[in-house]
Amino acid sequence: MAKENKNALAIFEGKQIRRDWHNEEWFFSVVDIIEALTESPSPRQYWGMLKGREVQLLTICLQLKLESADGKKYVTDCVNRKNAFRLIQSIPSKKAEPFKMWLAQVGDERLDEIENPELAQERMKHLYEQKGYPQSWIDKRLRGIAIRQNLTDEWKERSITSRSDFAILTAEISKATFEMTPSEYKKFKSISDKSKSNLRDNMTDLELIFTMLGERVTTEISQQEKPTGMPNNKKVAKRGGVVAGSARKATEKELGRSVISKNNHLKIIQGSKRLKMGKNTPVK
């Protein structure tokens, strides 16, 4: 499973906590911890005041690059599990004790997952269940994560290693499949960059299926032809996307409607609740 999917986020009471596996232990984003504990609308400002008042807190932080809402990585103040407990002591919050218990649990996850990689998939499944996704959707999403990992592993074999190059190749597949790049797709679905929301977490079943098809076909072509350099890899990515795009158009012709949906996560979950309660029951 891809590191960014498997390791980068944890969830505490619905709040995303960014983290990074560094020097054989977890490091957690300080501002994310503060936001989770205080629900402050300005956690960075809160952190600025806190470290100004308690200068010793600066000594427990390590600066690591974490992904932000815009998809780019920025240097961020982080603490390991031990120092996270020290940080919590400086923040008055009724959530302090539940957060300490949560830390104790997630702190050992990575070591367990190294011993048994299936635990990582179970954790992802649990996170999606907590967010209210239907089981059938979760199964497709997890399969898509595995297919995506296979593709990025193949790109690395072709000496494509940078995140920016991955993004360029992914855009080629997406544009050929859906006639939109991922950034255009997010705008189409009204997904704000500030939401920290992943595009694929906002896709419908069929959108996930055609995303998987484009990436899997790209992987198969690449493994067979072994392209070298970005120009050749871009051509292969486009060809994989064209296969998925053709399948999408054929499906749309049969269904008499577009597969591409404006629905985002909230609308998808509301639709699922509506089905469970009855088609004519409004969702409050």
C-alpha positions in Angstrom: 0.0 0.0 0.0 1.3 3.4 -0.9 3.1 5.2 1.9 1.1 8.4 1.5 -2.1 6.3 1.9 -0.9 3.9 4.5 1.1 6.1 6.8 0.4 9.8 6.4 -2.8 10.2 8.2 -4.5 9.0 11.4 -7.9 9.9 12.6 -8.8 11.1 16.1 -12.6 11.7 16.7 -13.0 12.7 13.0 -9.9 15.0 12.9 -7.0 14.2 10.6 -3.6 14.0 12.3 -0.7 14.1 9.8 2.2 12.0 10.7 5.5 10.6 9.3 7.5 7.5 10.1 11.0 8.9 10.9 13.9 7.2 12.6 11.8 4.1 13.4 9.0 6.0 15.2 6.0 8.1 14.5 6.1 11.9 14.4 2.9 13.8 14.6 2.0 17.3 13.4 1.8 19.7 16.3 -0.8 22.0 14.7 -3.0 19.0 13.9 -2.8 17.8 17.6 -3.7 21.3 18.7 -6.6 21.5 16.4 -7.9 18.1 17.5 -7.6 19.0 21.2 -8.9 22.6 21.1 -11.0 22.8 17.9 -9.3 26.2 17.5 -10.1 27.8 14.1 -6.5 29.0 14.0 -4.3 26.2 15.3 -1.1 27.7 13.9 -1.8 30.9 15.7 -2.5 29.0 18.9 0.8 27.1 18.5 2.6 30.4 17.9 1.3 31.8 21.2 2.0 28.5 23.1 5.6 28.2 22.1 6.1 31.9 22.7 4.8 31.4 26.3 6.6 28.1 26.8 9.9 28.3 25.0 11.0 24.8 26.1 8.3 23.3 23.8 10.6 24.3 20.8 13.2 21.8 22.1 10.8 18.8 21.7 10.0 19.5 18.1 11.5 18.1 14.9 10.8 19.8 11.6 9.6 17.3 8.9 8.0 17.8 5.5 4.3 16.9 5.7 1.7 17.2 2.9 -0.6 20.2 3.2 -4.1 20.9 1.9 -2.7 22.0 -1.5 -1.0 18.7 -2.1 2.5 20.1 -1.5 4.9 19.2 1.3 6.0 21.9 3.8 8.3 21.9 6.7 6.1 21.3 9.8 6.7 21.2 13.5 6.3 17.6 14.6 6.7 15.6 17.9 7.2 11.9 18.6 4.8 10.0 20.8 6.8 10.7 24.0 7.0 14.5 23.3 3.3 14.5 22.2 2.4 13.6 25.8 4.5 16.6 27.0 2.8 18.9 24.5 -0.7 17.7 25.7 0.2 18.7 29.2 0.5 22.4 28.1 -2.9 22.4 26.4 -6.0 22.6 28.6 -8.6 20.3 27.0 -11.3 17.8 28.0 -10.0 15.6 25.2 -6.5 15.3 26.7 -7.1 11.8 28.3 -8.9 10.3 25.2 -6.1 11.7 23.0 -3.4 10.0 25.3 -5.2 6.7 24.9 -5.4 7.2 21.1 -1.7 8.0 21.0 -0.9 4.8 22.9 -2.8 2.8 20.3 -1.5 4.4 17.1 2.0 4.6 18.3 2.5 0.8 17.9 0.6 0.5 14.6 3.6 0.8 12.3 5.6 -1.9 14.1 2.6 -4.2 13.9 2.1 -3.5 10.2 5.7 -4.3 9.4 5.1 -7.7 11.0 1.7 -8.1 9.3 1.0 -5.9 6.3 -2.6 -7.0 6.2 -3.1 -4.9 9.4 -2.5 -1.7 7.4 -5.4 -2.6 5.1 -7.6 -3.4 8.0 -6.8 0.0 9.5 -7.7 1.8 6.3 -10.9 -0.2 6.2 -11.8 0.9 9.7 -11.1 4.5 9.0 -13.4 4.5 6.0 -16.1 2.8 8.1 -15.7 5.5 10.7 -16.3 8.1 8.0 -19.6 6.4 7.0 -18.6 4.9 3.6 -20.6 1.8 2.4 -18.8 -1.5 2.5 -19.0 -2.1 -1.2 -17.3 1.3 -1.8 -14.6 0.5 0.8 -13.7 -2.7 -1.0 -13.2 -0.9 -4.3 -11.2 1.9 -2.6 -8.8 -0.5 -1.0 -8.4 -2.4 -4.2 -7.7 0.9 -5.9 -5.0 1.7 -3.4 -3.3 -1.6 -4.1 -3.5 -1.0 -7.9 -2.1 2.5 -7.4 0.9 1.1 -5.4 1.6 -1.4 -8.2 1.7 1.5 -10.7 4.0 3.7 -8.7 6.3 0.7 -8.1 6.4 0.2 -11.8 7.2 3.8 -12.5 10.0 3.6 -10.0 11.3 0.6 -12.0 11.3 3.0 -15.0 13.4 5.5 -13.0 10.4 7.8 -12.4 10.6 8.7 -8.7 9.6 12.3 -8.0 6.1 13.2 -6.7 5.8 15.9 -9.4 6.5 13.3 -12.2 4.0 10.9 -10.6 1.5 13.8 -10.7 2.2 14.5 -14.4 1.7 10.9 -15.4 -1.4 10.5 -13.2 -2.9 13.6 -14.9 -2.3 12.0 -18.3 -4.2 8.9 -17.2 -7.0 11.0 -15.7 -7.4 13.3 -18.7 -7.6 10.3 -21.1 -10.1 8.5 -18.8 -12.3 11.3 -17.7 -11.3 14.3 -19.9 -10.2 16.1 -16.7 -6.9 16.3 -14.8 -7.2 15.5 -11.0 -7.1 19.2 -10.1 -9.9 19.9 -12.7 -11.9 17.0 -11.3 -11.7 18.3 -7.8 -13.1 21.7 -8.9 -15.8 19.8 -10.9 -16.8 18.1 -7.6 -16.5 21.3 -5.6 -13.8 19.9 -3.4 -11.9 22.7 -1.7 -8.1 22.5 -1.4 -8.5 23.5 2.2 -10.6 20.5 3.0 -7.5 18.1 2.8 -9.8 15.8 1.0 -8.5 13.2 -1.4 -10.2 13.1 -4.9 -10.6 9.4 -4.9 -12.3 9.5 -1.5 -15.0 11.5 -3.2 -15.5 9.3 -6.2 -18.5 7.0 -6.9 -18.2 3.3 -7.4 -18.0 3.6 -11.2 -15.5 6.5 -11.1 -13.3 4.3 -8.9 -13.6 1.4 -11.2 -12.5 3.3 -14.3 -9.7 5.0 -12.3 -8.5 1.5 -11.4 -8.8 0.3 -15.0 -6.7 3.2 -16.4 -4.0 2.6 -13.9 -3.9 -1.1 -14.2 -3.8 -1.0 -18.0 -1.0 1.5 -17.7 0.9 -0.8 -15.4 0.5 -3.8 -17.8 1.7 -1.8 -20.8 4.7 -0.4 -18.9 5.7 -3.9 -17.7 5.5 -5.2 -21.2 7.2 -2.4 -23.1 9.5 -1.0 -20.4 9.5 2.7 -21.5 12.4 4.9 -20.7 12.2 8.6 -19.9 9.2 10.9 -19.1 8.1 11.4 -22.7 7.7 7.6 -23.3 6.1 7.0 -19.9 3.6 9.8 -20.7 2.6 8.1 -23.9 2.1 4.8 -22.0 0.0 6.6 -19.3 -2.1 8.2 -22.0 -2.7 4.9 -23.7 -3.8 3.3 -20.4 -6.2 6.2 -19.8 -7.6 5.9 -23.4 -8.5 2.3 -22.7 -10.4 3.3 -19.6 -11.9 6.3 -21.3 -13.2 4.1 -24.1 -14.8 1.7 -21.6 -16.3 4.7 -19.7 -17.9 6.0 -22.9 -19.3 2.6 -23.8 -20.7 2.3 -20.3 -22.3 5.7 -20.6 -23.9 4.8 -23.9 -25.4 1.7 -22.3 -26.6 3.5 -19.2 -27.8 6.6 -21.0 -26.1 8.9 -18.5 -22.6 10.2 -17.6 -20.4 8.2 -15.3 -18.7 11.4 -14.2 -20.5 12.7 -11.1 -20.4 16.0 -9.3 -21.1 14.0 -6.0 -18.4 14.4 -3.3 -18.1 12.4 -0.1 -20.9 14.2 1.7 -23.4 13.6 -1.1 -22.3 10.0 -1.5 -22.8 9.3 2.2 -26.2 11.1 2.2 -27.2 9.0 -0.8 -26.2 5.9 1.0 -28.3 6.9 4.1 -31.2 7.7 1.9 -31.2 4.2 0.4 -31.0 2.6 3.9 -33.9 4.7 5.2 -36.1 4.5 2.1 -35.9 6.4 -1.2 -38.5 8.9 -0.2 -37.0 9.7 3.1 -35.2 13.1 3.2 -31.8 13.2 4.8 -31.5 15.7 7.6 
